[in-house]
């Protein structure tokens, strides 16, 4: 793969360690003293009722939010604050609850934007598409074509994404994240708004990304069937606090989790 940085973290070792994170907005506590880790090579689900702090946690991990307390260590490098572009450069990519694509641009061009951090030639060269920059762009475009084939979307390669149905837009967004060659991929409700067939396709792609690319995945998802089928381990948040952490079978039978989803404890 072009430009991929080989990880020093071995499969099964801790890739990301969230330690005692607390995040507040004014007087509102979004996350309170939450700790968990993500092992290299696993699919780690983060679940909980609406307002539990799941997306806020992803925003902390990729540097969009800066916690008031606690640290996040990625590949052993501990920090409290990091900028999103620094997180991306270190090997963390993400998708969003609401599709965040350039609607007037084609599928190919949207996915190409994920290669921007991999481009080595300066703006001058790429503006004129001359010499080394032209060769570099051709190499990155070839890489993107492999992603398009992997996601089974060659038929929409030239289609503006604003004209695509929602399920295909989600697939394009996944492709853009994969174009960054992340070591850790954060997926924020990748199945939201999809029908059964689209969910099955996306589940298959997530498993293939994990298996074939060796990408570690942190997944927020409300469909418990999807969570139970895909995830290696599950951490459960409720009102910004961790209430359970373990395998899908253990978590799904934990009384505190059952109460939280049924609204019994509140």
C-alpha positions in Angstrom: 0.0 0.0 0.0 1.2 3.5 -0.8 2.6 5.4 2.1 1.3 3.1 4.8 3.2 3.3 8.1 3.9 -0.1 9.5 2.7 -0.4 13.1 4.9 -1.5 16.0 1.8 -2.8 17.8 1.2 -6.5 17.5 -2.3 -8.1 17.1 -3.9 -8.4 20.5 -1.8 -5.7 22.1 -3.4 -2.4 23.3 -3.6 0.0 20.3 -5.6 2.7 22.0 -6.0 3.3 25.7 -8.6 5.7 27.1 -7.8 6.6 30.7 -10.2 8.3 33.0 -11.6 10.7 30.4 -14.0 13.4 31.6 -15.6 16.0 29.3 -18.0 18.8 30.1 -19.7 21.6 28.2 -20.4 24.3 30.8 -22.3 22.5 33.5 -23.3 19.6 31.4 -21.2 16.4 31.9 -20.9 14.5 28.6 -18.4 11.9 29.8 -17.3 11.2 33.4 -14.2 9.2 34.3 -14.5 6.7 31.5 -11.7 4.2 30.8 -11.4 1.4 28.3 -8.9 0.1 25.7 -9.0 -1.1 22.1 -6.8 -4.0 21.1 -5.0 -4.2 17.8 -7.1 -6.1 15.2 -10.4 -6.1 17.1 -13.8 -4.7 16.3 -14.7 -2.7 19.5 -18.3 -1.6 19.9 -19.3 1.5 21.9 -23.0 1.3 22.7 -25.6 3.0 24.9 -28.9 4.8 24.8 -29.2 8.2 23.1 -27.3 10.9 24.9 -24.9 8.3 26.5 -21.8 10.1 25.3 -20.8 7.7 22.5 -20.1 10.3 19.8 -18.5 12.6 22.3 -16.0 9.8 23.0 -15.2 9.4 19.4 -14.7 13.1 19.1 -12.2 12.9 22.0 -10.3 10.1 20.4 -9.9 11.9 17.0 -9.2 15.3 18.6 -12.3 17.2 17.8 -13.1 17.6 21.6 -10.5 18.2 24.2 -11.3 16.6 27.6 -10.9 18.4 30.9 -9.3 15.3 32.5 -7.8 12.1 31.5 -5.6 11.0 28.6 -5.8 9.0 25.4 -2.8 6.9 24.4 -2.5 5.8 20.7 0.3 3.3 19.9 1.8 4.1 23.4 1.9 7.9 22.8 -0.2 9.6 25.6 -1.9 12.9 25.1 -4.9 14.9 26.3 -5.2 17.3 23.4 -4.6 16.6 19.7 -5.9 18.3 16.6 -8.0 16.2 14.1 -5.5 16.5 11.3 -2.8 15.3 13.7 -5.0 12.3 14.7 -5.5 11.6 11.0 -1.8 11.8 10.2 -1.1 9.4 13.1 -3.4 6.7 11.6 -6.9 7.5 12.9 -9.8 7.9 10.5 -13.5 8.2 11.1 -16.9 8.4 9.5 -19.8 10.5 10.9 -23.5 10.0 12.0 -24.6 12.4 9.2 -22.9 11.8 5.9 -20.2 14.4 5.4 -19.3 14.3 1.7 -18.7 16.9 -1.0 -22.1 16.4 -2.7 -21.2 18.1 -6.0 -18.1 15.9 -6.4 -18.0 12.4 -7.9 -17.5 9.2 -5.9 -13.9 9.0 -7.2 -13.0 12.6 -6.2 -14.6 12.3 -2.8 -12.6 9.2 -2.0 -9.5 10.9 -3.5 -9.7 13.5 -0.8 -8.8 10.8 1.7 -5.4 10.6 0.0 -4.5 14.3 0.7 -2.4 13.5 3.7 -0.4 11.0 1.7 0.5 13.5 -1.1 4.1 14.5 -0.9 4.4 17.0 -3.7 3.5 20.7 -3.0 0.5 22.7 -4.1 2.5 24.3 -7.0 3.2 20.9 -8.6 -0.4 19.7 -8.2 -1.9 23.0 -9.5 -0.2 22.5 -12.8 -0.4 18.6 -12.7 3.1 18.5 -14.0 5.9 16.0 -13.8 6.3 14.3 -10.3 2.9 15.5 -9.2 1.1 14.0 -12.1 2.9 10.7 -11.5 2.0 10.8 -7.8 -1.6 11.6 -8.5 -1.8 8.6 -10.9 -0.4 6.3 -8.1 -3.0 7.6 -5.6 -5.8 7.3 -8.1 -4.9 3.7 -8.7 -5.0 3.1 -5.0 -8.5 4.7 -4.8 -9.7 2.5 -7.8 -8.8 -0.6 -5.7 -11.0 0.8 -2.9 -13.8 1.4 -5.3 -13.6 -2.2 -6.5 -13.4 -3.5 -3.0 -16.6 -1.6 -2.0 -18.3 -2.8 -5.2 -19.1 0.7 -6.5 -17.3 1.0 -9.9 -20.7 1.8 -11.5 -21.0 5.1 -9.5 -17.3 6.1 -9.9 -18.2 9.2 -11.9 -21.6 10.0 -10.2 -21.9 13.1 -8.0 -22.5 11.8 -4.5 -25.5 14.1 -4.0 -27.4 12.0 -6.6 -26.7 8.7 -4.8 -29.1 7.0 -2.4 -28.2 7.2 1.3 -26.8 3.7 1.6 -24.3 4.3 -1.2 -23.3 7.6 0.2 -22.4 5.8 3.4 -20.3 3.4 1.4 -18.5 6.3 -0.3 -17.8 7.8 3.1 -16.3 4.5 4.2 -14.2 4.5 1.1 -12.8 8.0 1.9 -11.8 6.9 5.4 -10.2 3.7 4.0 -8.2 5.9 1.5 -6.4 7.3 4.5 -5.1 3.8 5.3 -6.0 4.1 8.9 -4.7 1.8 11.6 -7.7 2.7 13.7 -11.1 3.3 12.0 -13.9 5.1 14.0 -17.3 4.3 12.6 -20.1 6.5 14.0 -23.4 4.7 13.3 -22.5 3.3 9.9 -25.8 1.5 9.6 -28.1 4.4 10.5 -31.0 4.9 8.1 -30.3 1.8 6.1 -32.6 -1.0 5.2 -31.9 -4.7 5.9 -30.0 -5.4 2.7 -27.9 -2.3 3.0 -27.0 -3.2 6.6 -26.0 -6.7 5.5 -23.7 -5.2 2.8 -22.1 -2.7 5.2 -21.6 -5.4 7.9 -19.8 -7.5 5.3 -17.5 -4.7 4.3 -16.7 -3.9 7.9 -15.7 -7.5 8.5 -13.7 -7.6 5.3 -11.9 -4.3 6.2 -11.0 -5.8 9.6 -9.9 -9.2 8.2 -8.3 -8.3 4.8 -6.8 -4.9 5.7 -6.0 -5.7 9.3 -7.7 -2.4 10.4 -8.8 -2.0 14.0 -12.3 -0.7 14.3 -14.2 1.2 16.9 -17.9 1.1 16.1 -20.9 3.0 17.4 -24.2 1.3 16.5 -27.7 1.1 17.8 -28.7 -2.1 16.0 -27.9 -4.7 18.7 -28.0 -7.5 16.2 -25.2 -5.9 14.3 -23.2 -5.2 17.5 -23.5 -8.8 18.7 -22.6 -10.2 15.3 -19.6 -7.9 14.5 -17.9 -6.9 17.7 -15.1 -8.6 19.7 -15.8 -6.6 22.8 -18.4 -4.0 23.8 -18.2 -1.0 26.2 -21.5 0.4 27.3 -22.0 4.1 28.3 -25.0 5.6 30.0 -25.3 9.3 30.8 -21.6 9.6 30.2 -20.5 6.8 32.5 -19.2 3.3 31.8 -21.7 0.7 33.1 -20.3 -2.4 31.4 -17.4 -3.7 29.4 -16.8 -7.2 28.0 -17.7 -9.7 25.3 -21.1 -9.3 23.6 -22.6 -12.2 25.5 -21.5 -10.9 28.9 -22.6 -7.3 28.2 -26.0 -8.3 26.8 -26.8 -10.2 29.9 -25.7 -7.5 32.4 -28.6 -6.1 34.4 -27.3 -2.6 34.4 -27.3 -2.6 30.6 -30.7 -4.1 30.4 -32.0 -1.4 32.8 -30.4 1.4 30.8 -31.9 0.4 27.5 -35.3 -0.2 29.1 -35.1 3.1 31.1 -35.6 1.2 34.4 -32.7 2.9 36.2 -33.8 6.4 35.3 
